[in-house]
C-alpha cells in the first residue's frame, strides 16, 4: 500500500480553512472504483470492477475486502452503505443485479435481478428506508426501481410514471450519484436524476405523470457528454458532467440553481478540472472529482451569479467518485485508489 499526505492551508477573508488530503489505500491494483458511500465519518464502503467491494470502519485506516462470491467478473458501479454491517451493491450491464449484505459482507443476497434485453442499471440512492435505482431507457422510457424497506425488495415503477427519453438520451454509470431520493416528507416526489448523451436534462419522478424535464446547459450533444452527478438540497441543486472524450474542457461542466431562480448558463461556473464525474458537499465546502483530480469551493459561491469561483485543487490524480459527511470526505477512482479529505 502506498500512502502520502498533502496538507493545504488556505486563508479566507473571515475564516481559516485547512484541508488534509490522504491517499489511504491503493492495494486493489487494476480495479476501477466508481461506487462509494459513507455511512458516517468512520464507516465507508467502495465498489468497482472485478467484483470488488470493500469497507473501512476506522475512517480509512484499514480496509476489508468483502467481494460477493460468484460475481468476480461483474462491475459494481454503485454501493449504498447503511452502516458497517449493511450495504447494497449494484452491478451494471446484463443481467441487472442488486445485492445486499446484512453481516458486513460475509454473505450477499440477490434482492433484484433483471434479465430483460438491454437492461443497464446506472445508480442508486437512499433516504432512510426509501430508495430508488435508475437505468437506461427500455422501449423509450427510463427504468426506475423503488424500495420502501432499505432494499430488501424492489418494485419496478410503471412505465407511465417513468420519463420518456429523447433520441440518444441516457444515463451514465460514472459514479453512482446521478439520482437523488428526497427527504421522507416529500410525499409526492420519488426521485430526481440527470441524464446525458444527445440531451442533458433533470428529471423528476412523482406519483403522478407529467412533470416536465428541466433542460440543463452542461456540455451535451455527443455520445459521452452530459450530466454525471446530481447534488440536491432544500435550496437548489448542483449538477456536474462534461465530455468524457475531452476531459480538459473547463466550461459547461458544472451548473447550479437556487429555487426558484432560472438556470444560469453552465459556462458561468468554470472550474479547473474539466470533465467531472461526481459532486458532494461537506459542512465546509462543495467538492468535485473527475479525470483530472479533486477540487473544492465554498458552497455559497456556486449559488451566486458570478463568473469566477475560487476553486482549490486538492489532487491532480483521477478520481471517479466523491462522498462527504460532516467535515470528512472520501474519494475513489482508478487503480484501486481511495483517499480521505478532512476539513478543519
C-alpha positions in Angstrom: 0.0 0.0 0.0 1.3 3.4 -0.9 0.5 6.4 1.3 1.1 10.1 1.2 -0.3 13.2 2.9 -0.8 16.6 1.3 -1.6 19.4 3.7 -3.0 22.7 2.3 -3.8 25.8 4.4 -5.9 28.5 2.8 -6.9 31.8 4.3 -10.4 33.2 3.6 -11.5 36.7 4.5 -13.4 35.6 7.6 -12.0 32.2 8.4 -9.1 29.8 8.3 -9.9 26.6 6.4 -7.5 23.7 6.5 -7.8 20.6 4.3 -5.8 17.3 4.7 -5.7 15.1 1.7 -4.6 11.5 2.4 -4.3 8.6 0.0 -5.4 5.8 2.3 -5.4 2.8 0.0 -4.2 1.7 -3.4 -3.9 -2.0 -2.8 -6.5 -3.1 -5.4 -4.3 -2.6 -8.4 -6.2 -2.8 -11.7 -9.6 -2.2 -10.1 -11.6 0.9 -11.0 -13.8 2.2 -8.2 -16.9 4.1 -9.2 -19.1 3.3 -6.2 -18.5 4.9 -2.8 -20.8 5.6 0.1 -20.2 6.9 3.7 -22.5 5.7 6.5 -20.7 8.1 8.8 -17.3 9.7 9.1 -15.7 6.4 10.0 -17.7 3.8 8.0 -17.2 3.9 4.2 -17.8 1.3 1.5 -16.4 1.3 -2.0 -17.2 -0.9 -5.1 -15.9 -1.3 -8.6 -14.7 -3.6 -11.3 -13.6 -7.3 -11.0 -16.5 -7.9 -8.5 -14.7 -5.7 -5.9 -16.4 -4.4 -2.7 -14.6 -3.1 0.3 -15.2 -1.3 3.5 -13.4 0.6 6.3 -14.8 1.1 9.8 -11.9 3.2 11.1 -12.0 6.2 8.8 -10.0 4.6 6.0 -7.0 3.4 8.1 -7.7 -0.2 7.3 -9.8 -1.9 4.6 -11.6 -5.2 4.5 -12.4 -6.7 1.0 -15.7 -8.5 1.0 -16.3 -9.3 -2.7 -19.6 -11.1 -3.3 -18.8 -14.8 -4.1 -19.5 -15.7 -7.7 -19.5 -12.2 -9.1 -15.8 -11.6 -9.8 -16.5 -10.6 -13.4 -19.2 -8.0 -12.6 -18.7 -4.3 -12.3 -20.3 -2.9 -9.2 -20.7 0.8 -10.2 -22.6 1.8 -7.1 -22.7 0.8 -3.4 -25.0 2.3 -0.8 -24.0 2.0 2.9 -26.5 1.8 5.7 -23.9 1.0 8.4 -20.8 -1.2 8.9 -23.0 -4.3 8.6 -25.5 -3.4 5.9 -24.9 -2.3 2.3 -26.2 -2.8 -1.2 -24.1 -3.2 -4.4 -25.4 -2.7 -7.9 -23.9 -4.3 -11.0 -24.2 -2.7 -14.4 -24.8 -4.5 -17.7 -26.9 -7.6 -18.2 -28.4 -9.0 -16.1 -29.1 -6.1 -13.9 -28.4 -7.1 -10.3 -28.6 -5.6 -6.8 -27.1 -7.5 -3.9 -27.5 -6.8 -0.2 -25.4 -7.8 2.9 -26.6 -7.6 6.5 -23.5 -9.2 8.0 -20.7 -6.8 6.9 -20.1 -8.5 3.6 -19.6 -12.1 4.7 -22.7 -13.1 2.7 -24.7 -11.4 0.0 -28.3 -11.9 -1.2 -29.7 -11.1 -4.6 -32.6 -8.6 -3.9 -33.2 -7.6 -7.5 -32.4 -9.3 -10.8 -33.5 -8.2 -14.3 -32.8 -10.3 -17.4 -34.6 -8.1 -20.0 -32.5 -7.5 -23.1 -30.8 -4.1 -23.0 -31.1 -3.6 -19.2 -28.4 -1.4 -17.8 -28.7 -0.1 -14.2 -26.8 3.2 -13.5 -27.2 4.3 -9.9 -29.0 4.1 -6.6 -29.8 6.5 -3.8 -31.4 6.1 -0.4 -33.0 8.4 2.2 -33.7 6.3 5.2 -35.6 3.1 4.2 -36.7 4.7 0.9 -34.5 4.1 -2.1 -34.6 4.3 -5.9 -32.5 3.0 -8.8 -32.4 4.4 -12.3 -31.5 2.5 -15.5 -31.0 3.4 -19.2 -34.2 3.6 -21.3 -36.0 0.5 -22.4 -38.8 0.9 -25.1 -38.2 4.6 -25.0 -38.6 5.2 -21.2 -36.1 5.3 -18.4 -36.1 2.3 -16.0 -37.0 3.2 -12.3 -37.0 0.9 -9.3 -38.1 1.8 -5.9 -37.9 0.3 -2.4 -39.5 1.2 0.9 -37.6 -1.4 3.1 -34.0 -0.4 2.7 -33.6 -2.5 -0.4 -34.9 -5.8 0.8 -37.4 -5.9 -2.0 -37.7 -3.7 -5.1 -40.6 -2.7 -7.3 -40.4 -1.7 -11.0 -42.1 1.7 -11.5 -45.0 1.6 -14.0 -43.8 2.8 -17.5 -46.4 5.5 -17.4 -44.6 7.1 -14.4 -41.2 6.8 -16.0 -39.9 9.7 -18.1 -39.7 9.3 -21.9 -36.1 9.6 -23.2 -35.2 11.8 -26.2 -33.4 10.0 -29.0 -29.8 9.5 -27.8 -30.5 10.4 -24.2 -29.3 8.1 -21.5 -27.8 7.9 -18.0 -24.1 7.4 -17.1 -22.9 5.0 -14.5 -19.9 7.2 -13.9 -20.1 7.5 -10.1 -23.4 6.1 -8.8 -24.5 9.7 -8.0 -26.8 10.8 -10.8 -30.0 10.1 -8.8 -31.3 11.7 -5.6 -34.1 10.4 -3.3 -35.7 13.4 -1.5 -36.5 13.8 2.2 -39.2 11.4 3.6 -41.6 14.3 4.0 -41.6 14.9 0.2 -44.7 12.7 -0.3 -45.1 13.5 -4.0 -41.5 13.0 -5.1 -39.9 9.7 -5.6 -36.6 10.7 -7.0 -34.7 13.2 -9.3 -32.0 12.2 -11.8 -29.9 13.7 -14.5 -29.0 12.5 -18.0 -26.6 12.9 -20.8 -25.8 12.0 -24.4 -27.7 13.9 -27.1 -29.6 15.8 -24.4 -28.8 16.6 -20.7 -31.8 17.0 -18.5 -33.0 16.9 -14.9 -36.0 14.5 -14.5 -38.3 14.5 -11.5 -40.3 11.3 -10.7 -43.5 11.6 -8.8 -46.6 9.6 -8.0 -48.3 11.2 -10.9 -47.0 11.6 -14.5 -46.5 14.7 -16.5 -43.8 16.7 -14.5 -41.7 18.2 -17.3 -37.9 17.6 -17.5 -35.7 20.6 -17.0 -33.1 21.1 -19.8 -29.5 21.6 -18.5 -26.9 23.7 -20.1 -24.0 21.3 -19.5 -22.0 20.0 -22.4 -24.2 17.7 -24.5 -24.9 16.5 -28.0 -22.3 13.7 -28.1 -22.4 10.1 -27.0 -20.2 10.7 -24.0 -21.4 14.2 -23.0 -23.8 15.4 -20.3 -24.5 15.2 -16.6 -22.9 12.5 -14.4 -23.8 13.6 -10.9 -26.6 15.4 -9.0 -26.5 17.1 -5.6 -29.8 18.4 -4.3 -30.6 20.5 -1.2 -33.5 22.3 0.1 -32.2 25.5 -1.6 -31.5 24.1 -5.1 -29.2 21.7 -6.9 -25.8 21.3 -8.4 -25.2 19.1 -11.4 -21.8 18.2 -12.9 -20.6 16.5 -16.1 -18.8 17.3 -19.3 -17.3 15.5 -22.2 -15.5 12.2 -21.3 -13.6 12.4 -24.6 -12.4 16.0 -24.0 -11.6 16.0 -20.2 -9.6 19.2 -20.5 -12.6 21.4 -21.5 -13.4 23.5 -18.5 -16.6 25.3 -19.4 -20.1 23.9 -19.1 -19.1 21.1 -16.6 -20.9 22.4 -13.5 -24.3 24.0 -13.1 -26.3 25.2 -10.1 -29.7 26.5 -9.4 -31.3 28.2 -6.4 -35.0 27.7 -6.3 -36.9 29.4 -7.8 -34.3 31.4 -9.9 -34.0 30.4 -13.5 -31.0 28.4 -14.6 -27.8 30.4 -15.2 -25.6 29.3 -18.1 -23.3 26.5 -17.0 -20.3 28.3 -18.6 -20.5 30.8 -15.7 -19.2 28.2 -13.3 -15.9 27.3 -14.8 -13.6 25.1 -12.8 -10.0 23.9 -13.2 -10.6 20.2 -13.6 -12.5 20.0 -16.8 -14.7 16.8 -17.1 -16.4 15.9 -13.8 -18.0 12.7 -12.7 -19.2 13.4 -9.1 -20.2 16.2 -6.7 -20.6 16.1 -2.9 -21.0 18.5 -0.1 -19.3 18.7 3.3 -20.1 21.2 6.0 -17.3 23.4 4.8 -17.4 23.1 1.1 -18.6 21.5 -2.2 -16.2 19.0 -3.7 -16.0 17.8 -7.3 -14.0 14.9 -8.8 -13.0 13.8 -12.3 -10.3 12.5 -14.6 -8.1 15.5 -13.7 -8.4 15.4 -9.9 -10.4 16.8 -7.0 -11.2 20.4 -6.2 -13.4 22.3 -3.7 -15.0 25.6 -3.4 -17.2 27.4 -0.8 -20.7 26.3 -1.5 -22.3 29.8 -1.3 -20.1 30.8 -4.3 -21.8 28.2 -6.6 -25.2 29.7 -6.0 -24.2 33.2 -6.9 -24.3 34.9 -10.3 -20.6 35.1 -10.7 -18.2 34.1 -13.4 -15.1 33.1 -11.3 -15.4 30.7 -8.4 -12.4 30.3 -6.1 -11.7 26.6 -6.8 -8.9 25.0 -4.8 -7.4 21.8 -6.2 -6.7 19.0 -3.7 -5.1 16.5 -6.1 -4.3 16.1 -9.7 -4.9 12.3 -9.6 -8.0 11.0 -11.3 -11.0 10.1 -9.0 -14.3 8.9 -10.3 -16.5 9.5 -7.2 -16.6 11.6 -4.0 -18.8 11.5 -1.0 -18.9 13.6 2.2 -20.4 13.7 5.7 -19.8 16.4 8.2 -16.2 17.6 7.8 -14.9 14.4 6.2 -15.0 13.3 2.5 -13.8 10.2 0.7 -12.9 9.8 -3.0 -12.2 6.7 -5.1 -11.1 6.0 -8.6 -8.8 4.1 -11.0 -6.1 1.7 -9.9 -7.8 0.9 -6.6 -7.2 4.5 -5.4 -9.1 5.7 -2.2 -8.4 9.0 -0.5 -9.7 10.8 2.6 -10.2 14.6 2.8 -10.8 16.3 6.1 -11.8 19.9 6.6 -10.8 21.6 9.9 
